[in-house]
Amino acid sequence: MKRIKIHYLAVLFLTTLTVSAQQADTTAVKTVDSLEVKFEEKAPISKEESAKTVLNIPAIEEKREESKLKDLAEAYTYDSLWIAELHKNASHFKEMYAEVNNSNTAEEYTTDLPTDTLKARLEILNARTPFNIAYNPSLESVIKSFLTRKRGLMEKMLTKSQFYFPLFEQELDSYDVPLEIKYLAIVESALDPRARSRVGATGLWQFMYGTGKEYNLDVSSYVDERRDPINATKAATKYLKRLYAIYNDWDLALAAYNSGPGNVNKAIRRSGGYKNYWNLRQHLPRETAGYVPAFLATMYLFEYAEEHGLKGKKVDRPYFETDTIHVKSILSFEQISKMVGISVEELEVLNPAYKLNIIPKIEGKAYTLRLPLKHVGTFVNNEDAIYAFAKKELESAEKPLPQLVTNNNRTRYKVRSGDYLGKIAERYGVGVSQIKRWNGLRSNNLRVGQRLTIYPRKPVTSNVASTSVKEATAKPVGALPKDPSKIHVVQSGDSLWTISKKYPGISIDNLRKWNGLSSNNLKPGTKLRLCNCSS
């Protein structure tokens, strides 16, 4: 574990919280145990600057003679600066996700990058990587889009990558996987370990639940190891190597990682047997069609960032040393913060796999708490007192902590007309806030057809749950319009909601009424009218 301890990133885990650095409690810096850390010498920080950047850390009394851990206050100031830097940056996952899914490769962008120069640079990248990097007008468009429309996003990724890439490279090298795969995490999650897609893919490497379980990633109502950078990176590396063994081509392995081997195999058949990604691209799902170009564009911009004037913030100390402690009893981050003298924000950054800010105690499972070495001694010296404090708080709490529910008991619920969160929560014996947390909902708004993950606390007796799902069939309501622009042919993956979003001014109710639909489930190939007309 020495390797992980030394290189574990100080800010491995970005959260969606927006937290500014708090004013320092000068007594905290003096009273909390810490470790002397060797780091590159920097100009001394003024007291005024230090007071603005050090996180406010409460302290507890302890026997100083028992602790052998020491630290430099200036060193911890640097650490706090970088934790604050990550906290104040909101998640960029949605921005990157939208860019990959909606990239317009036909649009032209004005840049100072001549096509001949781009071709020459791509040839250099192709020669030194195992990927099939060849000039393509679509790839040129994506690169120029990133250089213009997403320039700020790429510079933020340059900053964040300094915290994550050392970990990625270590794991990729261990499994003999190309180090350039590290750029995939930017396309997948914008380096946000708490990222969650609309279909439930989670973490830096966007694992679906089933794939995560296949690679032994623990997922429950308390814990989601898909959000743990170390465990998730190991799993992603194994999965990618397995896909490469199937296709013997890294481009196809990436496409299969995104959409599944089944879609790649179908694309090969539909293309007539071609195996070059660019020859298959038109037969792949839309998201995957933009996925590999986005990966190659990201690789190009990182490799030629200096030539394009892309600059992230330079991190002089991209990590600080941490260690783990096996937790013997249930603990909340708030309790640890009070007793050990570390902010909840720091605990969230270092321990993002704990979804509720609670470390559970489950028979047969071992859970660890990661702390800066600065705080390890404080915890160890006061371990019995910490557990006693947590137990007392738990016994006196007005509401008990949430009961652990594993994903073996989970239910996928499809939202129906008339549903609202309170109604669904009552039906399954859970809280509205729990449903929102399990599904990454920021508001109480639901859309018909939306699927929710729920961990029921009581049996569901309503006959609604057992009602068979019928595909929507368009009842005869007159002849279809002759104008093809007023007809939509249902594609695989379409829903009334996604279709309504494609055509401004048309609502889900319009589509139901105009087409005589009795349910929200659509059959691919169905033709839907986009107007209240018959010709």
Salt bridges, closest charged atoms under 4 A:
ASP33 OD1 - ARG64 NH1 2.80
GLU40 OE2 - LYS42 NZ 3.29
GLU62 OE2 - ARG64 NH1 3.56
GLU66 OE2 - LYS63 NZ 3.61
ASP71 OD2 - LYS374 NZ 3.76
ASP79 OD1 - ARG317 NH1 2.71
GLU85 OE1 - LYS88 NZ 3.44
GLU85 OE2 - LYS313 NZ 3.21
GLU95 OE2 - LYS150 NZ 3.22
GLU99 OE2 - ARG149 NH1 2.96
GLU140 OE2 - LYS144 NZ 2.97
GLU169 OE2 - LYS182 NZ 2.58
GLU171 OE1 - LYS234 NZ 3.23
GLU214 OE2 - ARG242 NH1 2.44
ASP218 OD1 - LYS365 NZ 3.98
ASP224 OD2 - ARG226 NH2 2.95
GLU303 OE1 - ARG128 NH2 3.04
ASP316 OD1 - LYS42 NZ 3.35
ASP323 OD2 - LYS5 NZ 3.91
GLU383 OE2 - LYS328 NZ 3.83
GLU393 OE2 - LYS338 NZ 3.26
ASP419 OD1 - LYS423 NZ 3.73
ASP494 OD2 - HIS488 NE2 2.90
ASP494 OD1 - LYS502 NZ 3.65
ASP509 OD1 - ARG512 NH1 2.82
